[in-house]
């Protein structure tokens, strides 16, 4: 990362007063009093404090202005409703314009990145950070859509653009899920690198790293096998929450968009059907339950083995054997003996869930690999210019807790690029300024990255038997 990189912070609106009025007089481009709608760039605030920043963001939100600058940083507040300024006309307005020529906008940030890449001959990167439900993934899609529109190229370049844009709904369909904080929460972090030619046209890229199936309709010939999708509350993996559909969504339409995205990235109908069969098998395997029989696990209802066996092309007996026993090797001198060790009910449940997680992870890996193959840069082409878009997830299970570490590293980068580097430049140029005190979280990152981080001690304590 370099000093020219960009940060975009997304902020969710957790609660909004019921009496907020969005009147035409407060259109986002109107020149109304700063006292009512705040300032475009918060470095212009007369008094900088947490309260003044929060008040300014609140004023701007009330005036339908969801974007605000803090120097090179763009703050975006999620309004939880459709806004009118993401059209092609708005894209044209920001193309080639100076940063402060128009009101703050994510299109301005994207345009600055694109133009700086071409003018300075230097790769760019934007980090989209924020809490779960703040709209990070939507922001990433707006950036990619804007760059796709303003960059040139012929039919081959257009194919690269189409694959990059269609990768969003495809990976969202298989990698997003509903949580208590967000109906469409990304369950994966994503770094999209778009590679450009010297003329500014995208020539390739790479992506580093699902409920719509259940209510969608598969268009297929009568000879193809059914996926066997029934009522949503039939599946153990889905019926715990009692909520099966996000509000204001058309799952059937989204499902067709997912199939279209598969086609664009190069997945034919035959492979599409195989993928959907695997997803269906995952749901059906989740309905396999176990009971205790002579202190060992046994499948409670063998009939539930039939359909996942059909979808996976396996025998029901093989699935039952793999879920209720494991192979163990023992060596006696030069001889190796393999024996079947039967599992208890708890172990069988764990084995079942681990198996379907692996299947689903392989599906997702295949999709990412297919997208990357479709936008792979041809050999011999210059790949030195690129724009990177980092969309990290805002929430994860606490047993991993890696997102906290990621945020600490991002904060460290932010400190390096904004506070530390800037003040060191003042020292070199002998400029007088009021020194800004800040907490350098390098000590936190060093502690987590240590050979024996603090949580290792927690694991040791947790392994002791209860007294």
C-alpha positions as CSV (number, residue, x, y, z in Angstrom):
1,X,0.0,0.0,0.0
2,X,1.2,3.5,-0.8
3,X,0.4,7.0,0.5
4,X,-2.0,7.5,-2.4
5,X,-4.4,4.7,-1.2
6,X,-7.9,5.5,-0.2
7,X,-10.1,4.6,2.7
8,X,-13.9,4.3,2.7
9,X,-15.6,3.9,6.0
10,X,-19.2,2.7,6.0
11,X,-21.4,3.5,9.0
12,X,-24.7,1.9,9.7
13,X,-27.7,3.8,11.0
14,X,-28.8,1.7,14.0
15,X,-31.8,3.9,14.9
16,X,-33.5,6.8,13.2
17,X,-36.0,9.2,14.6
18,X,-39.5,8.7,13.2
19,X,-40.1,12.4,12.6
20,X,-37.2,12.8,10.1
21,X,-38.6,14.6,7.0
22,X,-36.9,14.2,3.7
23,X,-38.1,17.2,1.7
24,X,-37.2,18.2,-1.8
25,X,-35.7,21.4,-0.3
26,X,-33.0,19.3,1.2
27,X,-31.9,17.8,-2.1
28,X,-28.3,16.6,-1.7
29,X,-26.9,19.2,-4.2
30,X,-28.8,22.2,-3.0
31,X,-26.9,25.0,-1.3
32,X,-28.6,25.1,2.0
33,X,-27.2,26.5,5.3
34,X,-24.3,24.5,6.7
35,X,-26.0,24.8,10.1
36,X,-28.8,22.6,8.8
37,X,-26.9,20.1,6.6
38,X,-23.4,20.2,8.0
39,X,-20.1,20.5,6.0
40,X,-18.9,18.4,3.1
41,X,-15.5,17.9,4.5
42,X,-15.1,17.5,8.3
43,X,-11.6,18.9,8.3
44,X,-13.5,22.3,8.0
45,X,-15.3,21.8,11.3
46,X,-14.5,24.7,13.7
47,X,-14.2,22.2,16.6
48,X,-13.1,18.6,16.1
49,X,-14.5,16.1,18.6
50,X,-16.5,12.9,18.5
51,X,-19.6,14.8,19.2
52,X,-19.1,17.4,16.5
53,X,-18.4,14.6,13.9
54,X,-21.5,12.6,15.0
55,X,-23.6,15.8,14.8
56,X,-22.3,16.7,11.4
57,X,-23.1,13.2,10.0
58,X,-26.5,13.3,11.5
59,X,-27.3,16.7,9.9
60,X,-26.1,15.4,6.6
61,X,-28.2,12.2,6.8
62,X,-31.3,14.3,7.6
63,X,-30.6,16.2,4.4
64,X,-30.2,13.0,2.4
65,X,-26.5,13.5,2.1
66,X,-25.0,10.2,3.0
67,X,-21.4,10.9,1.9
68,X,-18.9,13.1,3.8
69,X,-15.2,13.6,3.4
70,X,-12.5,13.7,6.0
71,X,-9.7,14.7,3.7
72,X,-8.9,11.6,1.6
73,X,-11.3,9.5,3.7
74,X,-14.9,9.1,2.6
75,X,-17.5,8.4,5.3
76,X,-20.7,6.8,4.1
77,X,-23.8,6.4,6.3
78,X,-26.2,3.6,5.3
79,X,-29.6,5.2,4.9
80,X,-31.3,1.8,4.6
81,X,-33.3,3.0,1.6
82,X,-32.8,3.6,-2.1
83,X,-31.1,6.9,-2.9
84,X,-31.6,8.8,-6.2
85,X,-28.0,9.6,-7.0
86,X,-26.4,6.4,-8.4
87,X,-27.6,6.7,-12.0
88,X,-25.6,6.9,-15.2
89,X,-26.2,10.6,-15.3
90,X,-24.5,11.0,-11.9
91,X,-21.6,8.9,-13.1
92,X,-21.2,11.3,-16.0
93,X,-21.3,14.2,-13.6
94,X,-18.3,12.9,-11.6
95,X,-16.2,11.7,-14.5
96,X,-13.1,13.8,-14.8
97,X,-14.3,16.3,-12.1
98,X,-12.1,17.5,-9.3
99,X,-12.8,16.1,-5.9
100,X,-14.5,19.2,-4.5
101,X,-16.2,20.2,-7.7
102,X,-19.2,18.1,-6.8
103,X,-20.7,17.0,-3.4
104,X,-19.0,14.0,-1.8
105,X,-19.8,10.8,-3.5
106,X,-18.4,7.3,-3.9
107,X,-18.2,8.0,-7.6
108,X,-15.8,10.9,-6.9
109,X,-13.5,8.5,-4.9
110,X,-13.6,5.9,-7.7
111,X,-12.9,8.6,-10.3
112,X,-9.9,9.9,-8.3
113,X,-8.5,6.4,-8.1
114,X,-8.9,5.8,-11.8
115,X,-7.4,9.1,-12.9
116,X,-4.5,9.0,-10.4
117,X,-3.6,5.5,-11.6
118,X,-3.3,6.8,-15.2
119,X,-1.7,10.1,-14.4
120,X,0.8,8.9,-11.8
121,X,1.3,5.5,-13.4
122,X,0.8,3.9,-10.0
123,X,-1.6,1.2,-8.7
124,X,-4.4,2.3,-6.4
125,X,-6.3,0.6,-3.5
126,X,-9.4,1.3,-1.5
127,X,-10.2,-0.2,1.8
128,X,-13.9,-0.5,2.7
129,X,-14.3,-0.9,6.4
130,X,-17.3,-0.8,8.7
131,X,-19.6,-2.7,10.9
132,X,-21.9,-5.5,9.7
133,X,-24.8,-4.0,7.8
134,X,-23.0,-0.8,7.0
135,X,-23.2,-1.3,3.2
136,X,-19.6,-2.3,2.4
137,X,-20.4,-4.8,-0.3
138,X,-22.8,-2.3,-2.0
139,X,-20.1,0.3,-2.0
140,X,-17.7,-2.1,-3.6
141,X,-20.3,-2.8,-6.3
142,X,-20.8,0.9,-7.0
143,X,-17.0,1.4,-7.4
144,X,-16.7,-1.5,-9.8
145,X,-19.8,-0.3,-11.8
146,X,-18.4,3.2,-12.1
147,X,-14.9,2.0,-13.2
148,X,-16.6,-0.3,-15.7
149,X,-18.6,2.5,-17.2
150,X,-15.8,5.1,-17.6
151,X,-13.1,2.8,-18.8
152,X,-12.9,2.1,-22.6
153,X,-12.2,-1.1,-24.6
154,X,-13.7,-3.4,-27.2
155,X,-15.7,-6.6,-27.0
156,X,-12.9,-8.5,-25.2
157,X,-12.6,-5.8,-22.6
158,X,-16.4,-5.7,-22.2
159,X,-16.3,-9.5,-21.4
160,X,-13.8,-8.8,-18.6
161,X,-16.1,-6.0,-17.3
162,X,-19.2,-8.3,-17.4
163,X,-17.4,-11.1,-15.5
164,X,-16.2,-8.7,-12.8
165,X,-19.6,-7.2,-12.4
166,X,-21.5,-10.6,-12.5
167,X,-19.1,-12.1,-9.9
168,X,-20.8,-9.9,-7.3
169,X,-24.3,-11.5,-7.4
170,X,-22.8,-15.0,-7.9
171,X,-20.5,-14.9,-4.9
172,X,-23.2,-13.2,-2.8
173,X,-25.6,-15.9,-3.6
174,X,-23.3,-18.6,-2.3
175,X,-21.3,-16.6,0.2
176,X,-23.8,-14.3,2.0
177,X,-26.2,-15.2,4.7
178,X,-28.8,-13.6,7.0
179,X,-27.6,-12.7,10.5
180,X,-29.3,-10.9,13.4
181,X,-27.6,-7.7,12.2
182,X,-27.8,-7.9,8.5
183,X,-30.1,-9.7,6.1
184,X,-27.4,-10.1,3.5
185,X,-24.2,-10.3,5.4
186,X,-21.0,-11.3,3.6
187,X,-19.6,-14.5,5.2
188,X,-16.2,-14.0,3.4
189,X,-13.7,-11.3,2.9
190,X,-12.9,-10.3,-0.7
191,X,-10.1,-8.5,-2.4
192,X,-10.8,-7.7,-6.0
193,X,-7.8,-6.7,-8.1
194,X,-8.7,-5.2,-11.5
195,X,-5.7,-5.0,-13.9
196,X,-5.6,-2.2,-16.5
197,X,-3.8,-1.7,-19.8
198,X,-1.9,1.5,-20.5
199,X,-4.9,3.0,-22.2
200,X,-7.0,2.6,-19.0
201,X,-9.0,-0.4,-20.2
202,X,-9.5,-3.4,-17.8
203,X,-7.6,-6.4,-19.2
204,X,-8.2,-8.9,-16.4
205,X,-8.1,-9.3,-12.7
206,X,-8.3,-11.7,-9.8
207,X,-10.4,-12.3,-6.7
208,X,-8.6,-13.3,-3.5
209,X,-10.1,-15.2,-0.9
210,X,-27.7,-19.2,0.0
211,X,-30.9,-19.2,0.3
212,X,-32.1,-18.3,-3.1
213,X,-31.9,-21.9,-4.3
214,X,-34.8,-22.8,-2.1
215,X,-37.4,-20.6,-3.7
216,X,-36.0,-20.3,-7.2
217,X,-37.2,-22.3,-10.2
218,X,-34.8,-24.3,-12.3
219,X,-35.5,-24.2,-16.0
220,X,-34.5,-27.6,-17.3
221,X,-35.7,-30.4,-19.5
222,X,-37.9,-33.1,-18.2
223,X,-35.1,-35.7,-18.4
224,X,-33.0,-34.0,-15.8
225,X,-33.3,-35.2,-12.2
226,X,-35.2,-33.0,-9.7
227,X,-33.4,-31.3,-6.9
228,X,-36.0,-32.3,-4.4
229,X,-36.4,-28.9,-2.8
230,X,-39.4,-28.9,-0.4
231,X,-40.8,-26.5,2.1
232,X,-38.2,-24.4,3.9
233,X,-39.1,-25.6,7.4
234,X,-38.4,-29.2,6.3
235,X,-34.6,-28.6,6.5
236,X,-32.8,-28.8,9.9
237,X,-30.1,-26.4,8.6
238,X,-32.7,-23.7,7.9
239,X,-35.6,-24.1,10.3
240,X,-34.0,-22.9,13.6
241,X,-34.7,-19.2,13.1
242,X,-38.2,-19.5,11.7
243,X,-37.4,-16.8,9.2
244,X,-36.8,-17.9,5.6
245,X,-37.1,-14.8,3.5
246,X,-35.6,-11.3,3.7
247,X,-38.1,-8.4,3.5
248,X,-38.6,-6.8,0.1
249,X,-36.7,-9.4,-1.9
250,X,-37.7,-11.5,-4.9
251,X,-35.9,-14.8,-4.4
252,X,-37.1,-16.3,-7.6
253,X,-35.7,-13.2,-9.6
254,X,-32.5,-13.3,-7.6
255,X,-32.1,-17.0,-8.4
256,X,-32.4,-16.4,-12.1
257,X,-29.8,-13.6,-11.8
258,X,-27.5,-16.1,-10.1
259,X,-28.0,-18.6,-13.0
260,X,-27.3,-15.7,-15.5
261,X,-24.1,-14.8,-13.6
262,X,-22.9,-18.4,-13.8
263,X,-23.4,-18.4,-17.5
264,X,-21.5,-15.1,-17.9
265,X,-18.5,-16.4,-16.0
266,X,-18.4,-19.6,-18.2
267,X,-20.4,-22.2,-16.2
268,X,-22.6,-24.1,-18.6
269,X,-26.1,-25.5,-17.7
270,X,-24.8,-29.0,-17.0
271,X,-22.3,-27.8,-14.4
272,X,-24.9,-25.4,-13.0
273,X,-27.2,-28.3,-12.4
274,X,-24.4,-30.3,-10.7
275,X,-23.7,-27.3,-8.4
276,X,-27.4,-27.0,-7.5
277,X,-27.5,-30.8,-6.8
278,X,-24.6,-30.5,-4.4
279,X,-26.3,-27.6,-2.6
280,X,-29.5,-29.6,-2.4
281,X,-27.5,-32.6,-1.1
282,X,-26.1,-30.4,1.7
283,X,-29.6,-29.5,2.9
284,X,-30.8,-33.1,2.7
285,X,-27.7,-34.5,4.6
286,X,-28.5,-32.0,7.4
287,X,-31.8,-33.9,8.0
288,X,-29.9,-37.1,8.8
289,X,-30.1,-37.6,12.6
290,X,-28.6,-40.2,14.8
291,X,-29.6,-42.3,17.8
292,X,-27.6,-44.3,20.3
293,X,-27.6,-48.0,19.7
294,X,-25.4,-50.2,22.0
295,X,-23.4,-47.1,23.0
296,X,-22.7,-46.3,19.3
297,X,-24.3,-43.9,16.8
298,X,-26.8,-45.3,14.3
299,X,-28.8,-43.5,11.6
300,X,-32.2,-42.8,13.2
301,X,-34.2,-42.9,9.9
302,X,-32.3,-44.7,7.1
303,X,-34.8,-43.4,4.5
304,X,-33.2,-40.0,4.9
305,X,-30.1,-41.4,3.3
306,X,-31.8,-42.2,0.0
307,X,-32.1,-38.7,-1.6
308,X,-28.7,-37.3,-0.6
309,X,-27.2,-40.6,-1.9
310,X,-29.0,-40.1,-5.2
311,X,-27.9,-36.4,-5.5
312,X,-24.2,-37.3,-4.7
313,X,-24.0,-40.4,-6.8
314,X,-23.2,-42.5,-3.7
315,X,-24.8,-45.6,-2.1
316,X,-26.8,-45.0,1.1
317,X,-24.7,-47.7,2.8
318,X,-21.5,-45.9,2.1
319,X,-22.9,-42.6,3.5
320,X,-24.1,-44.3,6.6
321,X,-20.7,-46.0,7.1
322,X,-18.8,-42.8,6.7
323,X,-21.0,-40.9,9.1
324,X,-21.0,-43.4,11.9
325,X,-17.4,-44.8,11.8
326,X,-13.9,-43.7,10.9
327,X,-10.8,-45.5,9.7
328,X,-7.9,-45.8,12.1
329,X,-4.5,-47.1,11.1
330,X,-2.2,-49.0,13.5
331,X,1.3,-50.1,12.7
332,X,3.0,-53.2,14.0
333,X,6.5,-53.3,12.7
334,X,6.3,-53.3,9.0
335,X,2.6,-54.1,8.9
336,X,-0.2,-51.6,8.8
337,X,-3.7,-52.6,10.0
338,X,-6.8,-50.6,9.3
339,X,-9.8,-50.9,11.5
340,X,-13.2,-49.2,11.7
341,X,-13.8,-47.2,14.9
342,X,-17.5,-46.5,15.6
343,X,-18.6,-43.1,16.6
344,X,-21.0,-41.9,19.3
345,X,-23.9,-39.6,18.5
346,X,-22.0,-36.4,19.2
347,X,-19.1,-37.5,17.0
348,X,-21.5,-38.5,14.2
349,X,-23.2,-35.1,14.3
350,X,-19.9,-33.4,14.1
351,X,-18.8,-35.6,11.2
352,X,-22.0,-34.9,9.3
353,X,-21.7,-31.1,9.7
354,X,-18.0,-31.1,8.9
355,X,-18.7,-33.1,5.7
356,X,-21.3,-30.7,4.3
357,X,-19.2,-27.7,5.3
358,X,-16.4,-29.2,3.2
359,X,-18.7,-29.8,0.3
360,X,-20.0,-26.2,0.4
361,X,-16.5,-24.8,0.7
362,X,-15.4,-26.7,-2.4
363,X,-18.4,-25.3,-4.3
364,X,-17.4,-21.8,-3.3
365,X,-13.8,-22.4,-4.1
366,X,-14.8,-23.7,-7.6
367,X,-16.9,-20.5,-8.2
368,X,-14.0,-18.2,-7.3
369,X,-11.5,-20.2,-9.4
370,X,-13.9,-20.1,-12.4
371,X,-14.3,-16.3,-12.1
372,X,-10.5,-15.9,-11.8
373,X,-10.0,-18.1,-14.9
374,X,-12.5,-16.0,-16.9
375,X,-10.6,-12.8,-16.1
376,X,-7.1,-14.1,-16.1
377,X,-4.6,-11.7,-17.8
378,X,-3.1,-13.1,-20.9
379,X,0.6,-13.9,-20.8
380,X,2.8,-11.1,-22.1
381,X,0.5,-8.3,-21.1
382,X,1.7,-5.6,-18.7
383,X,0.1,-6.1,-15.3
384,X,1.7,-3.3,-13.4
385,X,-1.4,-1.0,-13.2
386,X,-4.3,-2.2,-11.1
387,X,-7.0,-1.0,-8.7
388,X,-7.6,-3.1,-5.6
389,X,-11.0,-3.1,-3.8
390,X,-10.9,-4.6,-0.3
391,X,-14.3,-5.5,1.1
392,X,-13.9,-7.2,4.5
393,X,-16.7,-8.8,6.4
394,X,-18.0,-6.9,9.4
395,X,-18.8,-9.8,11.7
396,X,-17.8,-13.4,12.2
397,X,-18.1,-16.2,14.8
398,X,-16.2,-15.4,18.0
399,X,-14.2,-18.6,18.0
400,X,-12.2,-17.3,15.1
401,X,-12.2,-13.6,16.0
402,X,-9.9,-12.8,13.1
403,X,-11.9,-9.7,12.1
404,X,-10.6,-7.9,15.2
405,X,-7.1,-8.6,14.2
406,X,-7.8,-7.4,10.6
407,X,-9.3,-4.2,11.9
408,X,-6.2,-3.6,14.1
409,X,-4.0,-4.0,11.1
410,X,-6.1,-1.7,9.0
411,X,-6.0,0.9,11.8
412,X,-2.2,0.5,11.9
413,X,-2.1,1.2,8.1
414,X,-4.4,4.2,8.5
415,X,-2.2,5.6,11.3
416,X,0.9,5.2,9.2
417,X,-0.6,6.9,6.1
418,X,-2.4,9.8,7.8
419,X,-1.0,10.7,11.2
420,X,2.5,9.3,11.5
421,X,3.7,9.9,7.9
422,X,2.1,13.4,7.7
423,X,3.7,14.6,10.9
424,X,7.1,13.2,10.0
425,X,6.9,15.2,6.8
426,X,6.2,18.4,8.8
427,X,9.3,17.7,10.8
428,X,11.4,17.2,7.6
429,X,10.1,20.5,6.2
430,X,10.4,22.3,9.5
431,X,6.7,23.2,9.5
432,X,5.2,24.3,12.8
433,X,2.1,22.5,13.9
434,X,0.3,21.4,17.0
435,X,1.4,17.8,17.4
436,X,-1.5,15.3,17.4
437,X,-1.4,12.7,20.1
438,X,-2.6,9.3,19.1
439,X,-2.5,5.7,20.2
440,X,-0.2,3.7,18.0
441,X,-1.7,0.3,18.0
442,X,1.5,-1.4,16.7
443,X,1.9,-2.8,20.2
444,X,-1.5,-4.5,19.9
445,X,-0.6,-6.0,16.5
446,X,2.8,-7.2,17.7
447,X,1.1,-8.9,20.7
448,X,-1.4,-10.8,18.5
449,X,1.3,-11.7,16.0
450,X,3.7,-13.0,18.6
451,X,4.8,-16.6,18.5
452,X,2.7,-17.2,21.6
453,X,-0.2,-14.8,21.5
454,X,-2.3,-14.2,24.7
455,X,-5.2,-16.4,23.6
456,X,-2.9,-19.4,23.7
457,X,-3.0,-19.2,27.4
458,X,-6.8,-19.2,27.4
459,X,-6.7,-22.4,25.3
460,X,-4.4,-24.0,27.9
461,X,-6.7,-23.1,30.8
462,X,-9.8,-24.2,28.9
463,X,-8.3,-27.7,28.4
464,X,-8.0,-28.3,32.2
465,X,-10.8,-30.6,33.6
466,X,-13.4,-28.9,35.7
467,X,-12.8,-29.2,39.4
